[in-house]
Structure formats: structure tokens, C-alpha cells
């Protein structure tokens, strides 16, 4: 798994200007203040676990699935985020995400530098990594999985060849922790066993001894969680959930939207480099490149995972292609000192511009991309309204954070952790296919008392005209309806 390139001699001032530009790009791309809908759910669930001193194993927050079993694969992540928020508010949340981001950058840089000697290639791969992975840098629990995936790769490349059994023990502890933070630990196990399989194919299966049974320890370690083997069944069920793929944007296929173009370009260039760069194709890295490519094209939420899972292959083959392309130019051309300084100054100015773009929005959480029903939820809160609130999936966590225990919701970001496919489908039908009276049938089926609807809901004209429901509050992003038989409590 070693590389075979020699580091190129870039002019020092030019190299440092490239490094400064890379840092500026990382800062601009990673310093995103837009809040994901589910942040409020995660903080709420973390606070509830701390308040009760235990996990909530049965649903008490919804009226559509009340009493159903809950498998919360993010319970420890939620407690951590809730503790950070309680301790230092928004500032703490932002700082903690930056801590995770810096650790992600650190391990990615270590891996890239391990696979690449060529300085210019290192810079290009680092920038490619930043552009693609930044799509997933947000205030969400999967940040832990980004970090842990890179840590698994780090241990495999830096530690496993020298200290096999000690590394396996370290990986076992890592997977035991990861299985309580986020469900993507299954990807880490896949990486781990793929690399072990390649090593055994090289060394021969006849060299296996009883001590090699320790190889399965990381797998067994994932069972050290509050749900045991049931956690695995949940993860498999979530991956096969057809409703997620149909209705939830981040689960849908790659569609050439502007935010996904960087992923596609890096994917395309990587595969071109794979076939033309002249580098040795390692089994494990090739398998991970194929799997990561399929994942990225099959679901937009996996596009950042592409550049993490395939990072060793991306680094190896892009460097091979870069050296092949620039070899002749480096041998035959030289740049004058004036030219080097001029380009370096230009890069420095670009760096300042990227830093400015990263700083201009300040250090406050924003909801510009994901509008929330702030005024209508405040109306419910200020008037001490209690009952069953039907609402879109992405508002459930925000409503619970502000209104529980007076209000129970129809659905929230826990999604497949507790809700049945029937409940999921009914919620999606209400939001997108509720015309011709279907919206009313759904509300009656579950005995909803109140409804928070988006202005884009196609059934909205019917709801406004219906005599059994009345509009009691609205803002630019939401409308609040009450069933007429409901009284103030």
C-alpha cells in the first residue's frame, strides 16, 4: 500500500500560498451556520435521556405510534450534543462541530500525506476532499461517522501492519463506542473486513492460527449497545426502507443538482485516473472505490461518504495521473522568480477572499435554507395549547423541543427508529398527495387535533374551505389549523 512517487520541488513561497489557499477553502466550506431541521430533535432527545437518566425505549412523543418500541442508534451522540448545548448554547454547538471538523481534516490529511509524496497532488486531493465532504458538514450526528471512518482507515494504514493484535483491540473499542453514536459503523466494519481479506489473500489462508479469532472482536463489539442485535436489524430495515428513497430528498438518487456537481467531477476524474494513472490496483482500495461510487450515485446523502471511503484510492490514482500529466512540463519548463511571486500573491488574495466569505455570516445559527414554523409554534406555546399536532416530518423535532409534553406529534426525525411504514406513508401522503379529501381521512384516522401545514401543501385550499377545521395562525412558512371541536386547555 506504499506509494512510489517522489516529492516535487515547488518554490517555497508558491507552496505556502497553496497551503494557505487550501486552509481558506476548508474554512469557507466547513464554516456553515445553517441549521438542519433535526438539530432540535437531537438536542431534545439528548435532554430527555439526561432528565430521565435512561433511554426511552417506548415512544411517548407521538400520537400516531404511541407505545411502540424505539431503537435510537444516535442516543449517545444526542446526549453529547445536548450537554454541549446546555453548557454553552449556540457558541458551544458551533465550537463542537468545528472540533469534529478539525479532527476530520487532521485524519484526512494524514491519510493523504501517507498515500501521496507529490506536494501539488496533496493540495489538489485535499481541496477535492474539502469540496465533496463539505456537503455533509452540518449540525448532525453523522459527523461522528465521518470522523470514525477516517480513524478506522488511519489505524489500518498506520498501525495494523506493525501491531496487528493491538490495533484490532483498539478498533474493537472504537467500534463499541461508534455503535452507540451512529448507525454508519457498519461501513467501518465493511472497510475493516475488506482490508483483512486482502491481507489474507496475499499471505495465504494456511497461515491462520487460533489467535486470528481476534479478528472478529470489532464485529462483536458493536453488540455492546442498549439494543444488542436488534440494532443491526434496524439498520438493515432502514437501508431497505422504500418510503425514504421515495420522499426524503437526501435519500434520493444523484440528480446533477448544483450541490452535487463537485462530487460527480471528483468521481469522474478519479475513475479516469484509475484507468490512466499507471498505479497498482489494490483489491481493498478498488472495492471501496466501487462501493463508494455506487453509494454516492444511489443516494445524495452518501456523496460525502464517497470521498471518505474511497480516499486512499482517490489519493493514489489522482497522484499517478497528476505526475503523468505534469512530468514533461516540470522537466522542460521553469518559471521566473517574478512569475512565482506574482502567482503566489494572487493565490494569497484568493485565500483572503475565501476567508472573508466564511466569516461574513457571523457565528450565529441560521435557518435560511430550512425555514421553521417559528411563529405558529410560538402561538401554540404562548396559548398553552395541548393535543395531537399533525405536521410535516421535518418540523417534528422542532415542535417537540418547544411544545412537549403539552403536544404530541404525528411524526419526527426519528423516522424508522420508531414509526411504522404505514405511519410514514400516511404522513407523506398528507404532505404531498392529500387532495380529494384524503388529508381529512388521514387526520380522522389518527384523531389529530391540530395541523401545521406548509404553504406548498396541495391540499391547502381544501383545508381552508373545510367547515370542520379553522385556520387560527399563520406566518410565511406555515399555517396552523384547529379542529373545531377542540377547546382551549
N, C-alpha and C positions, 0 to 999 in steps of 0.2 A: 504494500500500500504506500510505498515511498514514491516521491516524485523524482523526476530526473532532469529538472531544469536548473540552469544557473541563473543567479540573480543578475539582472541587468544594472548597469551603472547609469542611472538617471542623474542629471545635475541635482545637487543637493537642494538648492533653492526651489527648483521645479518640483521635486519630490515632496518637499514640505508644504508647498502650496496645494498639491494634490491631496495630501493628508488633511489639510485644513478645510479644503472643499468637501471632502468626504464627511468630516465631522459636522460641517454645516448642513449637509444634505440629511444626515441622520437626525440632527436636531429638528430641522423643519418637518420631516416626515413623521417623527415619533412624538413631537410635541402637539398632539391633537387633544383639544379640550372638549370635543363633542361627546356628550354622554349617551351611552347606549341605553335603550329602554330598560334592560334587565338589571342595571346597576341598583335601582331602588329595590328590586326584588331580592337581590343578593344581600344587600345590607339589612333588609327587613328579616330575611330568613336567618342570617347570622345573629342578629339581635334576639330573635325568638329562641334560638338554641342556647344562647348565653343566659337569657332570662329564665328558661325552664331548667337549665343545667342538664339537658338531654336532647336527643334528636326527636323531632316529631315524626313518628312512624306511620301515623294515620292522618289523613287530610282533615284539617279543621278550618281551612281558609276559603274553601269554595262551597257553593250550594249545589253545584252540578255533580260533584263526585265526593260529597262529604262522607268521611269514614273510610275511604279507600286507602289501600296501602301506598306508602310513599317510599321511593328509593331515590335518595338525594346524593348523587355522585359528586356534588360540589360542596358538601357540608363543611369541610374544614376550610376550604377557600373562603366561603361565606363568613365564617367566624373570624378569619384573619382580616378580611376587608371591613367587617363591622367593627372590630376592635380598633383598627386604624382610624375609621371614620369617627368613632366615639372619642378617641384620644385627641385628634387634631382636625376634624372636619374635612372640608374640601381640600385644604392645603395638604393634609396628610394623605388623602386619596391620590392626589396628583404626584406627590413625592414618592409614594409607594409604587405607583405604576412606573415612575422613572427608575426606581431601584430595579424593578424587574426588567425594564428595558435595557438598562446598562449591563445587567448580567447576561441578557440575551446577546447584546452586542459583543461582550467580552468573549463568550464561548464561541460565537460565530467567527470572530476574528482569530482566535486561537486555532480553530479548525482550518480556516482559510490559509493562514500562515504555515500550518503544518503541511498542507497539500500543495502549496504554491511557493516557489522561490522567487519568481519574477515579480519585481516590485509593481510594475504597471498593471500586471494581471491581477495582483492582490487588490489594487484600488478598484479596478473595474468590477471584480466579483463582489467586493464589499458594497459598492454602490448598487449593483444588481440585487444583492440581498436586501439592502435597505428599502429599495423601491417596491419590491414584491411583498416582503414581510410586513411593511408598514400598514398594509391593508387590514391586518388583524390586530394592530396595536390599539387597544381600547381599554375601557374600564370593565373588563370581563374576566371570567375565571380561566378561560383558555390561555391566558398569558402564562400561567404556571406550566401548562403543557408545552408551549413553545420553549420555555426555559429548560424543562426536564428532558425534552427530546434532544436538545443540544448537549446537555450534560451526559446523556447516555452515549452519544457519539463521541464526546470528549473522552470518556472513560474507556470506550472501546479502542480508540486510536492511541491514546497516550498511556494508558495503564494496563490494559488487558494483555498485550504481548509480553510484558515484563513480569507482571504479578497476576497471573490468571485467577487463582483462587481468592486472593484478597479483593480483586476487582469484582468478582462475582458476588462476594459478600456485601461490598459497598453498593453494588447495583440492587441487591435484594432489599437493603434498607431504603434505597431511593424509590424502588417500586412500591414498597409498603406505604411510604408517605404519599407518593403520587396517586395511588388508588383511592386515597381519601380526599384528594384535591380536585381531580378532574378525570373524566372517563377516557380521555385520549391516551391513557397509559398503555392501552392495547397496541397502539402504534409503536411505542417504545419497546414492547416485548417483541413485536414483529422484527424491528431492526436488530435487536439483540440476538434472536434465534437465526436470522438470515446470516449475520456475520459469523456466528458459531458454526453454522452449516458449511460455509465456505472454508473455514479453517479446517474442519474435519475432512472435507473433500480433498484438501491439499495434503494433510498429514496422514490420512487413511483411518478408516473406522477400526482397524485392528488394534490401534493404539489406545482405544478406550479402556479405562480402568474403573473400578468401583468409585474412585474419588471423583470421576466426572459426573456422578449423580448430582453433584452440587450445581450443575448447570441449570437444573430446574428450579432452584431456590427462588430466583426472581419471580417466576410464574406463581409459585406457592405463596410468595409474599403478598401478592395482590389480593389474596383471600383474607388478609388481615384488615378488615373493614367492617362496619356495623351490619352489613348485609350479606357477607360471605359470598357464596357462589351466585346468589341472586343478582349481584351487581353485574356479573357477566351476562346474565340473561337479559337484563335491562339494556345493556349497551348493544347487544345483538338486535334486540327488538327496535331500538331507536334507529339503528343504521338501516333497518328494513322498513321503516315507517313510510308508507306511500303518501300519507297526508302531508308530511313535512316537505317532501320533494315537490308536491303539487302547489302548495300555498305559501310556504315560507321562502322568501327571496333568497336568503343565504344558502339554502339547501338546493336551489335550482341550478341547472347546468350553466356552464360558462357561456356567455352570450355576446361577447365583444363589446360590452359596455365600457365606457372610458376608464373606469376604475380598474378594470381587469386587463386592459391592453398591456401594461408593463409585464404582468405575469406571462401573457402569451408570447411577447417578444423574447423574454428570457428563456422560456420553454423552447421556442423555435431555434434561437441561437445555440442553446445547449445541445439540442439534438443534431444540429448542423456540425457543431464542434465534435460531437461524439463520433460522427462518421468521418470527419476530415482532419481532426486534430492529431491523429497518429499516436494517441496514448493507449496503453494497455487497458483492456476492458475487464475490470474485476467483477466477479459474479455478484457479490453482495451490492456493490455500488450500482451496477446495471439494473438489478432487480428493484432497488429502491428508486432509481430514476424512472423506471417504467411505472411502478406503483404510484409514485408521487405525481407523475404526468396524468395518469388516469384519474386520480383523485381530484386534481385541480380542474380538469376538464368536465368532470361529472358534477361538481358542486363548487359554487363560488366561495363558500366558506373555507374550502380546502386550498385555495390558491396560495395563501401564505405558507401552508404546510409544504407545498411543493419545494420551495427554496430552502426549507429546513431539512426535510427528509433527504432531498437529493443534493444537499450542499457539498458533500465530498465529491460526487460525480460532476457537479456543476463546476467546482473549482478545478478539478483535474483536467477536464476536457476543454474548458474555456482557456486555460493557460496554454494547453497544447496548440489550440488554434491561434491564439494571440502570438505566440512565439513563431509559429509557422508563417503568419501573415507579415510580421514586422521584422523578421530576421534579415532580409535583404536591405531594408531601409536602414536598420541600425548599423549594418556593416558599411554601407556606402554613403550615408549622409551624416553630416554633423550640423548642429545649429549654433549660430554665433552666440556669444555671451549676451549681446543686446537682445537677441531674439528670445533667449531663455528668460531673461529678466522681464521682458515685455509680456510674455505669456504668463509668467508667474504672477505678475501684478494683476493681470486680467482675471486670473483664477482667484486671486485674493479678493478682488472686488465682487466677483460672483459669490464667493463664500459669505461676505458681509451681507449681501442681498438675501441669501437663504437664511442666515441668522435673523435678519430683520423680519422676514416672512414668518419665521417660527415664533417670534416674540410679539408681533403686533396685536394678537388677540388676547394678550394678557395671560393670567394664571387662574382664571375662573372657569368652572364647569359651564358648558354651553349646551343648549338643546335645539340648536338651529336645524340640524339635519333630521332630528327625530322629535317633532313637536309633541308636547304632552298636554293633557286636559287640565291645565293648572287652575283655571278659574272655576270650571264646573266641579272639580274635586274640592276646591275651597268652599264652594257653595254647599256641598254635602256636609263638609266638616263643620262649617260655621253654624249650620242649622241643625246640627246633631241628628242627622237623618240616619236611620238604621234600616237594614233589609238586605235583599238579594239584588246585587248590581250586575247586570249583563253588560259586557264591554268587550272591545277587541283584545286579542291576545297580547299585544304589545303594551297595553295600558294596565294590565292586571297587577303587575308588581308595584307600579307607582300608586295605584289605588289602595293596595294592601298596606303599603308603607304609611300612608296618610290616614286611612279610614278604619283599619282593623282595630278593635273587634266589632265595631258597630256594623260594618259592612262585610259581607261575604261576596266573592266574585265568581263569575262564570268560568273564567279561565285565567291563567297567568303563565309566566315564562318557565314554570316547572314542566309544562307540556307533558312529554311522555313519562316523566318521573312519577306522575300520579294519574293523569287523565286517560280515560279510555278512548279508543278510536272514534266511538260514537259521539262522545262529548266534543272531541276535537273537530269532527266533521260538522256537527251542528253549529259550533262557533264560527267556523269558516263559511258555512252556508249563510249564516245571518249577516256576516260582513260583506259577502261578495255575490250571493245568489238568493237573496231573501225576498225578491219581488213576488207578486201574485199572492200575497198573504202568507208566504212561507215564514217570514220573520215572526209573525204573530203566533203561528203554530209552535215555533221553537220556544218562544217566550212562555207560552202557556204550558208547554211540556215540562219545563223546569221551574215553573212558578216564580218567574222573575218579577221583582217589584219596581226596579229602576233600570234604565238603559242609558249608557253612554255610547253615542254613535258618532262616527266620523262624517264630515260633510260629503265625502265621496261614496258613502253607502248607497247603493242603487235603490234600496227600499225606503229611503228617507221621505220622499213625497207621500208614500202611503202611510208612514208613521205619523207624519204631521196632520194628515186628514183624519186619522182614526179616532173615533169618539171614546175608545177605552183607554187611550193614552194621551197625556198632555205634556207639552214642552214647558219646562219650568226654568231652564237656564241654558245659556249657550255662550260660546266665545268663538274665535276664528277657527279653532281646531276641533271643537267638539260640541255636541248638543246633548242635553240631559232631559230624558223623558221620565215621567212617573205614571204608573198605573193608577187610574182614578180612584180605585177603592182603597189605596194605601193612605194611611193617616200619619201625621207627624208623631214622632215618639219622643 
